[in-house]
Amino acid sequence: MSKQIIATAAAPSAIGTYSQAVRVGNTIWVSGQIPLDPRTKELVAGGIEAQARQAFTNLAAIVTAAKTTLDDVVKVTIFLTDLTHFALVNTVMAEHFKEPYPARAAVGVASLPRGALIEVECIIAL
Protein backbone atom coordinates (compact mmCIF):
# COMPACT_ATOMS: atom_id res chain seq x y z
CA MET A 1 0.00 0.00 0.00
CA SER A 2 1.15 3.50 -0.69
CA LYS A 3 1.11 6.25 1.87
CA GLN A 4 -0.52 9.61 1.34
CA ILE A 5 0.86 12.65 3.14
CA ILE A 6 -1.73 15.05 4.55
CA ALA A 7 -0.81 18.68 5.12
CA THR A 8 -2.65 21.94 5.74
CA ALA A 9 -1.70 25.55 6.37
CA ALA A 10 -4.55 25.65 8.94
CA ALA A 11 -2.23 23.85 11.39
CA PRO A 12 1.43 24.54 12.15
CA SER A 13 3.87 23.10 9.65
CA ALA A 14 6.17 20.38 10.93
CA ILE A 15 9.03 21.62 13.11
CA GLY A 16 11.04 18.45 12.50
CA THR A 17 11.36 15.45 10.25
CA TYR A 18 7.72 14.37 10.18
CA SER A 19 4.46 14.95 8.31
CA GLN A 20 1.32 16.45 9.85
CA ALA A 21 -0.49 13.20 9.02
CA VAL A 22 -0.05 10.05 6.97
CA ARG A 23 -2.78 7.89 5.47
CA VAL A 24 -2.26 4.26 4.55
CA GLY A 25 -5.37 2.44 3.41
CA ASN A 26 -8.22 3.26 5.76
CA THR A 27 -6.05 4.46 8.65
CA ILE A 28 -4.70 7.97 9.26
CA TRP A 29 -2.05 8.75 11.85
CA VAL A 30 -2.00 12.41 12.92
CA SER A 31 1.29 13.61 14.39
CA GLY A 32 1.38 15.19 17.82
CA GLN A 33 0.19 18.78 17.83
CA ILE A 34 1.54 21.30 20.28
CA PRO A 35 -0.18 24.65 20.83
CA LEU A 36 1.54 26.65 18.11
CA ASP A 37 -0.36 29.37 16.31
CA PRO A 38 -0.31 28.24 12.65
CA ARG A 39 0.33 31.79 11.39
CA THR A 40 3.11 32.86 13.74
CA LYS A 41 4.48 29.40 14.62
CA GLU A 42 4.75 30.68 18.20
CA LEU A 43 3.42 29.01 21.32
CA VAL A 44 0.08 30.54 22.32
CA ALA A 45 -0.03 32.52 25.55
CA GLY A 46 -2.54 31.97 28.33
CA GLY A 47 -1.53 28.84 30.19
CA ILE A 48 -2.81 25.29 29.92
CA GLU A 49 -6.40 26.12 28.94
CA ALA A 50 -5.35 28.26 25.96
CA GLN A 51 -2.68 25.74 25.02
CA ALA A 52 -5.12 22.80 25.17
CA ARG A 53 -7.63 24.65 22.99
CA GLN A 54 -4.95 25.45 20.39
CA ALA A 55 -3.55 21.92 20.37
CA PHE A 56 -7.03 20.44 19.77
CA THR A 57 -7.76 23.13 17.15
CA ASN A 58 -4.55 22.20 15.32
CA LEU A 59 -5.46 18.51 15.52
CA ALA A 60 -8.97 19.21 14.17
CA ALA A 61 -7.54 21.23 11.25
CA ILE A 62 -5.44 18.26 10.16
CA VAL A 63 -8.37 15.87 10.58
CA THR A 64 -10.42 18.18 8.34
CA ALA A 65 -7.59 18.33 5.78
CA ALA A 66 -7.74 14.53 5.71
CA LYS A 67 -11.38 14.89 4.62
CA THR A 68 -12.59 13.25 7.82
CA THR A 69 -14.12 14.45 11.07
CA LEU A 70 -13.32 14.06 14.73
CA ASP A 71 -16.12 11.46 14.79
CA ASP A 72 -13.75 9.17 12.85
CA VAL A 73 -11.01 9.38 15.49
CA VAL A 74 -10.57 6.05 17.27
CA LYS A 75 -7.64 6.89 19.57
CA VAL A 76 -6.30 10.08 21.15
CA THR A 77 -3.07 10.35 23.09
CA ILE A 78 -2.48 13.41 25.27
CA PHE A 79 0.94 14.25 26.65
CA LEU A 80 1.01 16.63 29.63
CA THR A 81 3.93 18.12 31.50
CA ASP A 82 1.67 18.39 34.58
CA LEU A 83 -0.99 15.75 35.15
CA THR A 84 -2.85 18.04 37.54
CA HIS A 85 -4.08 19.74 34.35
CA PHE A 86 -5.89 16.56 33.28
CA ALA A 87 -9.38 17.62 34.42
CA LEU A 88 -9.18 20.92 32.56
CA VAL A 89 -7.83 19.23 29.43
CA ASN A 90 -10.65 16.70 29.66
CA THR A 91 -13.14 19.60 29.61
CA VAL A 92 -11.48 21.12 26.54
CA MET A 93 -11.43 17.74 24.79
CA ALA A 94 -15.18 17.43 25.40
CA GLU A 95 -15.64 20.68 23.43
CA HIS A 96 -14.20 18.95 20.35
CA PHE A 97 -15.43 15.35 20.66
CA LYS A 98 -18.88 13.92 21.25
CA GLU A 99 -20.07 10.55 22.46
CA PRO A 100 -19.17 7.87 21.76
CA TYR A 101 -15.71 9.17 22.62
CA PRO A 102 -12.54 7.68 21.12
CA ALA A 103 -10.17 5.59 23.19
CA ARG A 104 -7.65 7.80 24.97
CA ALA A 105 -4.44 7.77 26.93
CA ALA A 106 -2.99 10.61 28.99
CA VAL A 107 0.72 10.47 29.65
CA GLY A 108 2.78 12.61 32.00
CA VAL A 109 6.07 13.72 30.45
CA ALA A 110 9.05 15.73 31.67
CA SER A 111 9.00 18.20 28.78
CA LEU A 112 7.60 18.88 25.31
CA PRO A 113 8.94 20.74 22.27
CA ARG A 114 9.19 24.53 22.57
CA GLY A 115 8.19 24.37 26.24
CA ALA A 116 4.59 23.38 25.46
CA LEU A 117 2.42 22.13 28.32
CA ILE A 118 0.43 19.74 26.10
CA GLU A 119 0.73 17.68 22.92
CA VAL A 120 -2.13 15.75 21.31
CA GLU A 121 -2.06 13.07 18.61
CA CYS A 122 -4.69 10.77 17.17
CA ILE A 123 -5.46 7.81 14.95
CA ILE A 124 -8.39 7.77 12.53
CA ALA A 125 -9.98 4.62 11.15
CA LEU A 126 -12.29 4.86 8.16
C-alpha positions in Angstrom: 0.0 0.0 0.0 1.1 3.5 -0.7 1.1 6.2 1.9 -0.5 9.6 1.3 0.9 12.7 3.1 -1.7 15.0 4.6 -0.8 18.7 5.1 -2.7 21.9 5.7 -1.7 25.5 6.4 -4.5 25.7 8.9 -2.2 23.9 11.4 1.4 24.5 12.2 3.9 23.1 9.6 6.2 20.4 10.9 9.0 21.6 13.1 11.0 18.5 12.5 11.4 15.4 10.2 7.7 14.4 10.2 4.5 14.9 8.3 1.3 16.4 9.9 -0.5 13.2 9.0 0.0 10.0 7.0 -2.8 7.9 5.5 -2.3 4.3 4.6 -5.4 2.4 3.4 -8.2 3.3 5.8 -6.0 4.5 8.6 -4.7 8.0 9.3 -2.0 8.8 11.9 -2.0 12.4 12.9 1.3 13.6 14.4 1.4 15.2 17.8 0.2 18.8 17.8 1.5 21.3 20.3 -0.2 24.7 20.8 1.5 26.6 18.1 -0.4 29.4 16.3 -0.3 28.2 12.6 0.3 31.8 11.4 3.1 32.9 13.7 4.5 29.4 14.6 4.8 30.7 18.2 3.4 29.0 21.3 0.1 30.5 22.3 0.0 32.5 25.6 -2.5 32.0 28.3 -1.5 28.8 30.2 -2.8 25.3 29.9 -6.4 26.1 28.9 -5.4 28.3 26.0 -2.7 25.7 25.0 -5.1 22.8 25.2 -7.6 24.7 23.0 -5.0 25.5 20.4 -3.6 21.9 20.4 -7.0 20.4 19.8 -7.8 23.1 17.2 -4.6 22.2 15.3 -5.5 18.5 15.5 -9.0 19.2 14.2 -7.5 21.2 11.3 -5.4 18.3 10.2 -8.4 15.9 10.6 -10.4 18.2 8.3 -7.6 18.3 5.8 -7.7 14.5 5.7 -11.4 14.9 4.6 -12.6 13.2 7.8 -14.1 14.5 11.1 -13.3 14.1 14.7 -16.1 11.5 14.8 -13.8 9.2 12.8 -11.0 9.4 15.5 -10.6 6.1 17.3 -7.6 6.9 19.6 -6.3 10.1 21.1 -3.1 10.3 23.1 -2.5 13.4 25.3 0.9 14.3 26.6 1.0 16.6 29.6 3.9 18.1 31.5 1.7 18.4 34.6 -1.0 15.7 35.1 -2.8 18.0 37.5 -4.1 19.7 34.3 -5.9 16.6 33.3 -9.4 17.6 34.4 -9.2 20.9 32.6 -7.8 19.2 29.4 -10.7 16.7 29.7 -13.1 19.6 29.6 -11.5 21.1 26.5 -11.4 17.7 24.8 -15.2 17.4 25.4 -15.6 20.7 23.4 -14.2 18.9 20.4 -15.4 15.3 20.7 -18.9 13.9 21.3 -20.1 10.5 22.5 -19.2 7.9 21.8 -15.7 9.2 22.6 -12.5 7.7 21.1 -10.2 5.6 23.2 -7.7 7.8 25.0 -4.4 7.8 26.9 -3.0 10.6 29.0 0.7 10.5 29.7 2.8 12.6 32.0 6.1 13.7 30.4 9.0 15.7 31.7 9.0 18.2 28.8 7.6 18.9 25.3 8.9 20.7 22.3 9.2 24.5 22.6 8.2 24.4 26.2 4.6 23.4 25.5 2.4 22.1 28.3 0.4 19.7 26.1 0.7 17.7 22.9 -2.1 15.8 21.3 -2.1 13.1 18.6 -4.7 10.8 17.2 -5.5 7.8 14.9 -8.4 7.8 12.5 -10.0 4.6 11.1 -12.3 4.9 8.2 
